[in-house]
Each structure stands twice: as C-alpha cells, then as structure tokens.
Amino acid sequence: MAVKNKKLNLKDKYQYLTRDMAWEPTYQKKEDIYPDESFEGIKIVDWSQWEDPFRLTMDAYWKYQAEKEKKLYAIFDAFAQNNGHQNITDARYVNALKLFLTAVSPLEHAAFQGYSKVGRQFSGAGARVACQMQAIDELRHSQTQQHAMSHYNKHFNGLHDAAHMYDRVWFLSVPKSFFDDARTAGPFEFLTAISFSFEYVLTNLLFVPFMSGAAYNNDMATVTFGFSAQSDEARHMTLGLEVIKFILEQHEDNVPIVQRWIDKWFWRGFRLLSLVSMMMDYMLPKKVMSWAEAWEVYYEQNGGALFKDLERYGIRPPKYEDVANEAKHHLSHQLWTTFYQYCQATNFHTWIPTEEEMDWMSEKYPDTFDKYYRPRYEFLAKEHAEGRRYYNNTLPQLCQVCQVPTLFTEKGDATKLSHRQIEHEGERYHFCSEGCCDIFKDEPEKYVQAWLPVHQIYQGNCEGGDLETVVQNYYHINIGEDNFEYVGSPDHKRWQFIKGMAPQQKGDDQAEKTVQKPNAA
Amino acid sequence: MLKRAGPVTHKNNKVMIMSVNALYDYKFEPRDKVENFNGMQLVYVQWAGHLMFCAPLALLVKPDMSFRALIDDVLKPAVAAHPQSVKADFLEAQWELNGESFTPNADASLVDNGIDHKSMLVVTTPGLDGMFNTGY
C-alpha cells in the first residue's frame, strides 16, 4: 500500500491523537454530556485556547514510561538482592519511609482517582487528555512507591498495612481528608487544589526533601523511584501552571473564585506539609536542608516570583502566607514533640534528637531552637533516663478542617496555642487557626460531617473503648513492634545486630529471620 | 436540572457563613452531635502555658459529673506527667469557658455550670506558667 508521508510530524500527531478525538455533539446537549463543568461558576469561553506544553500522545507515553519502569525494577531487584537496607545511614531513617508509605503513597492513588474523574468532566479535549495521562502517572507512582519500599517491609516494622492505616489511623486522616476535600469539589477546584496549589506551588517541599533525603541516607530504591518520577512531576507542575493561567485568561469573573480556592488550598497544603517538616528536620539521620531553608527557597522565593507573575491577572499571594512564613521557625519542632508524646498510636517510632542533631538545629534555627525547644528535649531525655518516657495518655483536640491536633502556636508568640472556635447551627466547632476557620465558614456543610478520629474513638466506632484495642485491632498497629520509642525497639535492636553493635536478641524471631535471610538466599 | 445550593450567605454568630456550591441540595448532619456519644459529652481542657500537652485535651465525660470530679478524676490524672501538676490548685485557678471568663461551681454538674457538649475550657494557674519560661 502506497502511503504518502508515512510518518506524521509531532504537531500533526498531537492534533490527530488528542484534539481530533473530540467532536461537536449533535443529538445530545453539550451541558448534558459534561454536567459538572459549569456549576462552580467558572466561565470557559474558548477551550481551544488550552495549551498542552508537552504535546505528549498516548503511544509515546506508553513507550517512554515502559522504558523507565524496566530500568526502575532492575534497580529494585538489585537493591533487594544486595540487601540494600543494610547500607542506609541508620534505621531511624526507615521511619521516614513508614510515614511516606502510609501518608503519601495513598495520596498518589487518590490523585489517580481524582484525575480520572476530572479527565471525564471537561468539554475541552486538551484538558481531558492531560488529566488522563496524569491519572495514569499517579497510579504508577502509587505502585512503584510501594514496590520501592516493599523490601524494607521484610526487615522493619510498621510498613505492613499502609492502605488500611490510611483509612483509619488518627494522623493519616490529615492527608486523607485533604484529598477527599479536593476530590469532592468540582473539576476546576480540583485542578486548582491539586495541579496548581499542590503540584505547582508546594510539591517541591514534599518531593525534594523525601527524594534528596533518600539519596543522602543511601536509600537507593527510593531515590531511584524519585528519578523515575521526576519527568512526570515536571509535566504535572507545568499542567498546574497552565491550568491556572487558562482559567484566569478565560473570563474575569473567574478571578475571585480562583483566588478563594488558592487561599483555601495554600492553607490546607501548608497544614498537610507540616508532617513533612518534621520528617526533614528529625527523621533523616543525615540532613538535606532544614524545613526553614526549604520553605524559604521553595515557597518564599519561588512562590514569591510566581505570585508576582500572577499579579497581572488580579491574583494576590495566598491569605495567611505571613503566618506560614513565620511558622517556618517552629513548625517541625512542634510537630515532632507532638508525635513524640503520641507515638503509642503511630506505626513509626520517635526519639530524642542526638547532641549533634540538636547542634545542627541550633544553627538552622538560631532564634527559636535553643530558646524554646532544646530545653524541652533535655527535659524529655531526663524523664526517659529516669524511667518516665513521656507519653500523653489523653487524646488531643483536633481541628475540624485540617484534622491536625490543635497544636500550633500564634504568630509572634510561641508560648500561646492558636485556637479558634465558632458556633454553627447550634454546634460548636474548633480550629487550629484563622486559616482553617475561614475554610469552614466558606463551606460549613463540607466540614460538619468530618470524620474526626478522636471523636470516632469516643463514639465507640473504632472497635474498642480503650486506646490499646483501637491501636491494635482497628489500626492494625502491632503494639510493642511498630509503635513507641525508637531506642530499645525491635527495629533498633535489629539494626544494632546488623551493624555488629549488639548480639542477637534471644527470642527476637524477626531479627533472626531477617539476618539469616542473606545467608539462606 | 441542576440544583444550585449556593452561594447563599446568612448571618450566624456574627460571622458570615457561606454555603457550599454543589450539584444538588448539599446538606449533612453534623457527625459529632451529642446524641452520638452514648449519653456522654465532650469537653476540651487546655492548661494555659503548659505546652508539654501539645494540644487541648479532648475528654469524654458524663454531663451530670460535678466540676470537682472533672478536676479530681479526669484532669489531674491527665496532666500528672507535668512537674507543676502537684502544685496546681485547679479549683482556685482562673477559668475561661468558650472564650469568656468563668467561675465554676465545683459541686454543680458540668451542665449546670453551662459546660455543654464540645465546650472549651482554658485554665490559668497563677504562679505556675510552665517550664523554661516558654510556657512548656
């Protein structure tokens, strides 16, 4: 068969494989086919203005991703065969992976569901294709992250039931409620929340610390996942910026709606990332950079430039960014001392930072660490040494919106808890901040139904009235293995044995299994 | 066909409450109504200047419990880990209930003291303002 121009050029190929997949309906009304497109009040005048800067088509996508994945799994295999877990800096590092696997990987899956949904809801074909591709990326990321970390599950505790924990464990309701909020919004809010506010504005604060943290701490499996996902993340970020510019350019009525979403999702993202702040400063034995430094580079500088650029559309920087900027000096310390006192109910361990680590923090947080936080750790260390390792045995108040315990302090006064409360239709509601309180007041119906883990325990919906039963039976956290202090934990003992620092513990079957495995293999 | 629920604004508790913009009449029961707590109620207590307890304590209590019992049987054991707890006289301390200053009647019930479900109590103990001059 004679074919002229056997090969299409990229531009034509993109046109054929994306835009030409769309058509003008004749026997159904467009608004019946895309019923979710208009109720948020966003006005789109001309979908053809949508620019996909990557012009990626499905055939190229499959080919490219398959090649990447082949390399990735080759490295996972090599990592497992060589007992790569024995080369990490310290077993405390694995706790960062436990947090990642339970709090972040399920979000990738939730993002997959979210993009699949909105990838059906836009009448513009360019936007639909971009969302569908990102949906597949997110599904791949969720899977490859689980595979990257599965080797650790054979040797350390707390990694055995991430998906189950994500749906139930108290602190994991923070990421879960964040994404559920986004996924139950309309398609344009979802993209503003996830593609713009999260992927574009804040993702570097999540991805860079975790992946650089993996590299610094010799975790080859996770860092290789990071490299493999990098090109996808770059595409997601570009989509995030394209989305926001497209919506803003379409109609001036869109500006106030988008501004409200930016305010909301900046604040929700900032609260979610407080978990990352403690991971960076406390859970990486070899530190990459401090949370304060990361916030300065990735939010204050990059975000500052971005919002300057968006000024011409009438967009201002997010409300309460001043609060977030000031909080960089306190955030990680307040989070870590919270998890320190509640780690009887977590799937990871906590500990007092070493002397060297505290010196590093004094240097990184010259105005706050020695004044507020070092004395607390010295006190807690002394308590522990005298046989009174501190656990808070009373459940904390949670914020109705972000679901973090109301632990943050007021801007400018680190001795005063930030707390807001209102009455709405005869019920009292409590918040960690003005930011979360504002979000509630904008859409109270969304948050009055919040599944707050502390209240659910007290209502008797978590398989038991006492914390121990809830933790063991409802959360699937193995008491004495996954939770409590790091020092003296089975993970700690196993690590000391691996490093030849301690004899094998009698009766520690898991340690025995673990260390005999390489010889048996 | 599409039913718009919002945005509608109305005044409530002196704050502007908006309504969610949804595809249908979007209305949900609050999940934490007092009747869901099997005869009990919630009360939150914060000991001001004692951030060793990272957040206000969420307590499940009987509404007819006396204020004295709340202090002796619930609050004191909950804050026992703090070195200043032995010196604290919570009944003689300064109290705030839902943001207003408040003088509890130790022998009256929580309900009779006006401490309803999900009320927030803040107690300040003069002379005991936490450790290290940092409200810890």
Interface residues (C-beta under 8 A of the other chain):
Chain A: P35 D36 F39 E40 G41 G186 Q334 T337 T338 Q341 Y342 K371 Y372 P375 R376 F379 R388 Y390 N392 N393 T394 L395 P396 Q397 L398 P405 T406 L407 T409 A414 T415 K416 L417 H419 Q421 I422 E423 H424 E425 E427 R428 Y429 H430 K441 D442 E443 P444 E445 K446 V448 Q449 A450 W451 L452 V454 H455 Y458 Q459 G460
Chain B: M1 L2 R4 A5 N12 N13 V15 M16 I17 M18 S19 V20 N21 A22 L23 Y26 K27 F28 E29 P30 R31 D32 K33 N36 F37 N38 M40 L42 Y44 Q46 G49 L51 M52 F53 C54 A55 P56 L57 A58 L59 L60 A78 A81 N98 G99 D116 H117 K118 S119 M120 G130 M131 F132 T134 G135 Y136
